[in-house]
Amino acid sequence: MNPQAPVHAADDHWLTVMRLRFRAWRGTRPFWAGLFTLLGGVPIIYFPFADIRLANVTLAIATTSGSVSLILGVLLITIGIALWFQQGIRVFAGVAAILLALVSIPKSNLGGFFIGFLTAMIGGCLALAWSPGVPVEEEPEEDAAADAAPVDAFQGIPGPRGTETPYVTEKTFHADGGRNSAG
């Protein structure tokens, strides 16, 4: 494949173009951290207000902590959305998501029966671990013959003066024949 070829042609299907745009957008922000944090808030909100029906029997899990569950879940959903659009708050959002997930264990039916707790913890940890990437700058291509250093046929003979490196490392020590350019 030719590296100078365009990534996608102008006649690509609109779904392909949208998928590629979404992929580029997703790669510049802590997307998965926001998604896991957002999904962690849903079971924390849902379970205290849910009614489960088994035949004619209604099983209600509602407790007095319904308002606390609602607040914790809404905060986790808000933090998840904020991670998508404000990458600068990732450390604060990660710590807040972890703390809210921990608070949800005693206050919200074991953190949404550990489903919301685990997903919010994973989201908070991903937010703390994410760091923005540094774009790679392309170096201009120079003449390969000008960059080529003289090569000796014998391994033990050092090259001419001026070809050794200005500092000695483990690899360059042997490549320079043991000489240091400063000495």
C-alpha positions as CSV (number, residue, x, y, z in Angstrom):
1,M,0.0,0.0,0.0
2,N,1.3,3.4,-0.9
3,P,1.8,5.7,2.2
4,Q,1.0,8.8,0.2
5,A,-2.4,7.4,-0.9
6,P,-5.5,9.1,0.6
7,V,-7.1,7.3,3.6
8,H,-10.5,7.3,1.9
9,A,-11.7,8.2,-1.5
10,A,-14.3,10.9,-2.1
11,D,-16.8,8.3,-3.3
12,D,-16.9,6.4,0.0
13,H,-20.2,5.6,1.5
14,W,-21.4,8.2,4.1
15,L,-21.5,5.5,6.8
16,T,-17.8,4.8,6.2
17,V,-17.0,8.5,6.4
18,M,-19.0,9.0,9.6
19,R,-17.3,5.9,11.1
20,L,-13.9,7.3,10.3
21,R,-14.8,10.7,11.7
22,F,-16.1,9.1,14.9
23,R,-12.9,7.0,15.2
24,A,-10.8,10.2,14.9
25,W,-13.0,12.0,17.4
26,R,-12.8,9.1,19.8
27,G,-9.0,8.9,19.6
28,T,-8.5,12.4,20.9
29,R,-10.4,12.0,24.2
30,P,-10.9,9.4,27.0
31,F,-13.9,7.9,25.2
32,W,-14.0,4.5,27.0
33,A,-13.5,6.1,30.4
34,G,-16.5,8.3,29.8
35,L,-18.6,5.4,28.5
36,F,-17.8,3.1,31.4
37,T,-18.5,5.9,33.9
38,L,-21.8,6.8,32.2
39,L,-22.8,3.2,32.1
40,G,-21.9,2.8,35.8
41,G,-24.5,5.4,36.7
42,V,-27.4,3.6,35.0
43,P,-27.7,0.5,37.3
44,I,-27.1,2.7,40.4
45,I,-30.2,4.7,39.4
46,Y,-32.3,1.8,38.1
47,F,-32.2,-0.8,40.8
48,P,-33.6,1.3,43.8
49,F,-36.6,2.3,41.7
50,A,-37.2,-1.0,39.8
51,D,-40.0,-3.4,40.4
52,I,-39.5,-7.0,39.3
53,R,-42.6,-9.0,38.6
54,L,-42.5,-12.8,39.0
55,A,-45.9,-14.1,37.9
56,N,-48.3,-12.3,40.3
57,V,-45.7,-11.4,42.8
58,T,-44.0,-7.9,42.7
59,L,-40.6,-7.7,44.2
60,A,-39.6,-4.1,45.0
61,I,-36.0,-3.3,46.0
62,A,-36.8,0.3,46.9
63,T,-35.1,1.6,50.0
64,T,-34.8,4.9,51.8
65,S,-31.7,5.6,49.8
66,G,-33.5,6.2,46.6
67,S,-32.7,9.9,46.5
68,V,-29.0,9.2,47.2
69,S,-29.0,6.6,44.4
70,L,-30.5,9.1,42.0
71,I,-27.9,11.8,42.9
72,L,-25.0,9.3,42.6
73,G,-26.2,8.0,39.3
74,V,-26.8,11.4,37.8
75,L,-23.4,12.6,38.9
76,L,-21.7,9.6,37.3
77,I,-23.6,10.1,34.1
78,T,-22.7,13.8,34.1
79,I,-19.0,12.9,34.7
80,G,-19.0,10.4,31.9
81,I,-20.4,12.9,29.4
82,A,-18.0,15.6,30.7
83,L,-15.1,13.3,30.0
84,W,-16.0,13.2,26.3
85,F,-16.1,16.9,25.9
86,Q,-13.7,18.3,28.5
87,Q,-10.4,16.3,28.3
88,G,-8.7,18.6,30.8
89,I,-10.8,17.4,33.7
90,R,-9.9,13.8,33.3
91,V,-7.9,13.6,36.6
92,F,-10.7,15.3,38.6
93,A,-13.4,13.2,36.9
94,G,-11.5,10.0,37.4
95,V,-11.0,10.6,41.1
96,A,-14.7,11.8,41.5
97,A,-15.9,8.7,39.6
98,I,-13.9,6.4,41.9
99,L,-15.2,8.1,45.0
100,L,-18.8,8.1,43.8
101,A,-18.5,4.4,43.0
102,L,-17.2,3.7,46.4
103,V,-19.9,5.7,48.1
104,S,-22.5,3.8,46.1
105,I,-21.7,0.5,47.8
106,P,-23.3,1.4,51.2
107,K,-25.8,4.0,49.9
108,S,-27.2,2.4,46.7
109,N,-28.0,-1.3,47.0
110,L,-24.4,-2.4,46.9
111,G,-23.6,-0.1,44.1
112,G,-26.3,-1.4,41.8
113,F,-25.5,-4.9,42.8
114,F,-21.9,-4.3,42.0
115,I,-22.6,-3.8,38.3
116,G,-22.7,0.0,38.5
117,F,-19.9,0.0,41.1
118,L,-17.5,-2.1,38.9
119,T,-18.2,-0.2,35.6
120,A,-17.8,3.2,37.4
121,M,-14.6,2.1,39.0
122,I,-13.2,0.9,35.6
123,G,-14.3,4.2,34.0
124,G,-12.6,6.2,36.8
125,C,-9.4,4.2,36.5
126,L,-9.4,4.6,32.7
127,A,-9.9,8.4,33.1
128,L,-6.9,8.6,35.4
129,A,-4.8,6.4,33.1
130,W,-5.6,8.3,29.9
131,S,-3.2,10.9,28.6
132,P,-3.4,12.9,25.4
133,G,-1.2,11.7,22.6
134,V,1.5,13.8,21.2
135,P,1.2,14.1,17.4
136,V,4.2,12.7,15.5
137,E,6.0,15.3,13.4
138,E,7.2,14.0,10.1
139,E,10.9,14.6,9.5
140,P,11.8,15.8,6.0
141,E,13.4,13.2,4.0
142,E,17.1,13.9,3.3
143,D,19.4,12.4,0.8
144,A,20.2,8.9,2.0
145,A,23.8,9.1,0.7
146,A,24.5,12.2,2.7
147,D,23.4,10.6,6.0
148,A,25.3,7.3,5.4
149,A,28.3,7.0,7.7
150,P,31.4,5.4,6.5
151,V,31.4,1.7,7.1
152,D,34.6,-0.2,7.8
153,A,35.0,-3.8,6.6
154,F,36.7,-4.8,9.8
155,Q,34.7,-4.6,13.0
156,G,37.6,-3.7,15.3
157,I,38.8,-0.7,13.4
158,P,37.2,2.6,14.3
159,G,35.9,4.9,11.7
160,P,37.5,8.2,10.8
161,R,37.4,11.2,13.2
162,G,34.2,13.2,13.1
163,T,31.9,10.2,12.7
164,E,31.7,9.2,16.4
165,T,28.8,10.3,18.5
166,P,29.1,13.2,20.9
167,Y,28.2,11.1,23.9
168,V,28.9,7.5,24.9
169,T,26.1,5.0,25.5
170,E,26.1,1.3,25.8
171,K,25.5,0.9,22.1
172,T,27.7,3.8,20.8
173,F,30.7,2.8,23.0
174,H,31.2,-0.3,20.8
175,A,30.3,1.4,17.6
176,D,33.0,4.1,18.1
177,G,35.6,1.6,18.9
178,G,35.7,2.6,22.6
179,R,36.6,6.2,21.9
180,N,34.9,9.2,23.4
181,S,34.5,12.2,21.1
182,A,35.4,14.6,24.0
183,G,38.7,12.8,24.7
